[in-house]
Amino acid sequence: MEKPGWVPIVISGVLPRGVPDLFAMVIVLAASLNASLGSTVLAGLGIGPALLVLSVMASCALAASSNSARRLREELALFAYGSSTRMVGLRGFLRGVACVFLALLFYIALEARTLGLFSGSMIIICLAIVVGGVSYALPILFRTRSLDFVENYKG
């Protein structure tokens, strides 16, 4: 049997699905509304963008960590069909990017309309999107390298 290409394996898991991804998107949306509309100030500094990045990091990591029994079976099936750890990690990264991008779409449109595409806010948004992808992929990579995963893969 021929090994499948990496593109169908990676693209098949990009779209956010399930309740944990939805909750992560709602949390990021609330943080983006706080960053754009609110004026959270701590010691004279606006901390809205920092709260946005921190909430993206935490919510994406929690979304990737939840439902680990179902995700474990899905990742075992991917390895059984010839996938590698890099493909599974890239799949998680792209799903995290998609979750954060969809949640920040309103914030992106608002900031692009008021400040333009090349502003400090857009740099924060790009940083939040990348942080979301990385923090979604890390729990998946740790899970696929765990002893429990190896025992299930052998057994």
Kinemage of the C-alpha trace (Angstrom):
@kinemage 1
@onewidth
@group {chain A} dominant
@subgroup {mainchain}
@vectorlist {calphas} color= white
{ca met a 1} P 0.000 0.000 0.000
{ca glu a 2} L 1.343 3.409 -0.955
{ca lys a 3} L 1.911 6.004 1.754
{ca pro a 4} L -0.413 8.988 1.477
{ca gly a 5} L 1.035 12.410 0.781
{ca trp a 6} L 1.466 14.878 3.590
{ca val a 7} L -0.939 17.480 2.182
{ca pro a 8} L -4.202 15.494 2.667
{ca ile a 9} L -3.154 14.458 6.166
{ca val a 10} L -2.346 18.000 7.238
{ca ile a 11} L -5.255 19.739 5.499
{ca ser a 12} L -7.827 17.250 6.825
{ca gly a 13} L -7.343 18.505 10.373
{ca val a 14} L -6.999 22.241 9.839
{ca leu a 15} L -10.579 23.351 10.401
{ca pro a 16} L -11.539 23.888 14.037
{ca arg a 17} L -14.082 21.381 15.264
{ca gly a 18} L -15.550 20.349 18.536
{ca val a 19} L -16.581 22.160 21.666
{ca pro a 20} L -13.028 22.824 22.981
{ca asp a 21} L -12.104 24.692 19.798
{ca leu a 22} L -15.335 26.679 19.997
{ca phe a 23} L -14.652 27.631 23.622
{ca ala a 24} L -11.107 28.689 22.722
{ca met a 25} L -12.463 30.866 19.924
{ca val a 26} L -15.019 32.489 22.252
{ca ile a 27} L -12.310 33.247 24.833
{ca val a 28} L -10.056 34.778 22.168
{ca leu a 29} L -12.989 36.790 20.797
{ca ala a 30} L -13.723 38.168 24.272
{ca ala a 31} L -10.057 39.058 24.773
{ca ser a 32} L -9.938 40.776 21.383
{ca leu a 33} L -13.006 42.824 22.253
{ca asn a 34} L -11.300 43.819 25.493
{ca ala a 35} L -8.142 44.768 23.595
{ca ser a 36} L -10.000 46.864 21.035
{ca leu a 37} L -12.862 48.405 23.003
{ca gly a 38} L -11.681 48.308 26.583
{ca ser a 39} L -9.050 50.379 28.238
{ca thr a 40} L -7.415 47.983 30.671
{ca val a 41} L -4.607 49.898 32.367
{ca leu a 42} L -2.078 48.566 34.850
{ca ala a 43} L 0.516 50.973 36.288
{ca gly a 44} L -0.209 53.487 33.547
{ca leu a 45} L 0.296 50.992 30.690
{ca gly a 46} L -2.410 49.580 28.436
{ca ile a 47} L -2.296 45.817 28.848
{ca gly a 48} L -5.094 44.835 26.441
{ca pro a 49} L -2.759 43.386 23.768
{ca ala a 50} L -0.744 41.486 26.386
{ca leu a 51} L -3.947 39.999 27.790
{ca leu a 52} L -4.944 39.050 24.249
{ca val a 53} L -1.718 37.122 23.633
{ca leu a 54} L -1.874 35.440 27.059
{ca ser a 55} L -5.494 34.394 26.584
{ca val a 56} L -4.692 33.043 23.115
{ca met a 57} L -1.846 30.997 24.554
{ca ala a 58} L -3.860 29.548 27.424
{ca ser a 59} L -7.074 28.841 25.525
{ca cys a 60} L -5.325 27.155 22.587
{ca ala a 61} L -3.237 24.966 24.879
{ca leu a 62} L -6.350 23.914 26.794
{ca ala a 63} L -8.295 23.229 23.597
{ca ala a 64} L -5.507 21.008 22.280
{ca ser a 65} L -5.225 19.161 25.601
{ca ser a 66} L -8.916 18.369 26.007
{ca asn a 67} L -10.617 15.249 24.674
{ca ser a 68} L -7.272 13.522 24.751
{ca ala a 69} L -8.772 10.010 24.477
{ca arg a 70} L -10.521 10.855 21.206
{ca arg a 71} L -7.550 12.789 19.898
{ca leu a 72} L -5.237 9.959 20.920
{ca arg a 73} L -7.192 7.536 18.722
{ca glu a 74} L -7.146 10.022 15.856
{ca glu a 75} L -3.383 10.516 16.143
{ca leu a 76} L -2.815 6.757 16.401
{ca ala a 77} L -4.782 6.323 13.182
{ca leu a 78} L -2.673 9.000 11.499
{ca phe a 79} L 0.516 7.185 12.488
{ca ala a 80} L -0.954 3.866 11.350
{ca tyr a 81} L -1.530 5.336 7.888
{ca gly a 82} L 2.069 6.500 7.605
{ca ser a 83} L 2.002 9.975 9.077
{ca ser a 84} L 4.980 11.420 10.944
{ca thr a 85} L 5.245 13.487 14.111
{ca arg a 86} L 6.009 16.555 12.026
{ca met a 87} L 2.796 16.154 10.027
{ca val a 88} L 0.718 15.779 13.178
{ca gly a 89} L 2.446 18.808 14.717
{ca leu a 90} L 1.932 20.886 11.561
{ca arg a 91} L -1.710 19.854 11.567
{ca gly a 92} L -2.080 21.073 15.155
{ca phe a 93} L -0.246 24.310 14.383
{ca leu a 94} L -2.524 25.074 11.446
{ca arg a 95} L -5.639 24.253 13.469
{ca gly a 96} L -4.494 26.662 16.183
{ca val a 97} L -3.809 29.335 13.575
{ca ala a 98} L -7.282 28.791 12.097
{ca cys a 99} L -8.971 29.000 15.524
{ca val a 100} L -7.232 32.242 16.423
{ca phe a 101} L -7.655 33.789 12.979
{ca leu a 102} L -11.390 33.073 12.917
{ca ala a 103} L -11.795 34.428 16.442
{ca leu a 104} L -9.794 37.579 15.643
{ca leu a 105} L -11.453 38.263 12.299
{ca phe a 106} L -13.651 41.021 13.749
{ca tyr a 107} L -10.669 42.575 15.550
{ca ile a 108} L -8.543 42.393 12.381
{ca ala a 109} L -11.238 44.133 10.344
{ca leu a 110} L -11.711 46.812 12.998
{ca glu a 111} L -7.999 47.527 13.363
{ca ala a 112} L -7.376 47.487 9.601
{ca arg a 113} L -10.215 49.939 9.070
{ca thr a 114} L -9.150 52.386 11.753
{ca leu a 115} L -5.351 52.107 11.793
{ca gly a 116} L -4.453 50.470 8.485
{ca leu a 117} L -2.813 47.181 7.652
{ca phe a 118} L 0.665 48.190 8.787
{ca ser a 119} L 0.256 49.213 12.404
{ca gly a 120} L 1.423 48.060 15.790
{ca ser a 121} L -1.911 46.366 16.384
{ca met a 122} L -1.459 44.227 13.288
{ca ile a 123} L 1.926 43.093 14.577
{ca ile a 124} L 0.261 42.078 17.850
{ca ile a 125} L -2.438 40.236 15.874
{ca cys a 126} L 0.163 38.358 13.814
{ca leu a 127} L 2.022 37.495 17.008
{ca ala a 128} L -1.209 36.238 18.604
{ca ile a 129} L -1.966 34.063 15.565
{ca val a 130} L 1.495 32.469 15.617
{ca val a 131} L 1.373 32.025 19.406
{ca gly a 132} L -2.023 30.348 19.009
{ca gly a 133} L -0.643 27.891 16.481
{ca val a 134} L 2.404 27.060 18.577
{ca ser a 135} L 0.443 26.652 21.793
{ca tyr a 136} L -2.077 24.414 20.021
{ca ala a 137} L 0.680 22.241 18.529
{ca leu a 138} L 2.820 21.805 21.661
{ca pro a 139} L 0.369 19.627 23.669
{ca ile a 140} L -0.144 17.471 20.582
{ca leu a 141} L 3.604 17.015 20.134
{ca phe a 142} L 4.051 16.196 23.830
{ca arg a 143} L 1.185 13.689 23.651
{ca thr a 144} L 2.614 11.913 20.590
{ca arg a 145} L 6.011 11.601 22.275
{ca ser a 146} L 4.641 10.320 25.581
{ca leu a 147} L 5.103 6.798 26.873
{ca asp a 148} L 1.327 6.263 26.888
{ca phe a 149} L 1.155 7.050 23.181
{ca val a 150} L 4.011 4.659 22.390
{ca glu a 151} L 2.353 1.861 24.387
{ca asn a 152} L -0.945 2.385 22.557
{ca tyr a 153} L 0.854 2.501 19.213
{ca lys a 154} L 2.628 -0.808 19.856
{ca gly a 155} L -0.357 -2.549 21.372
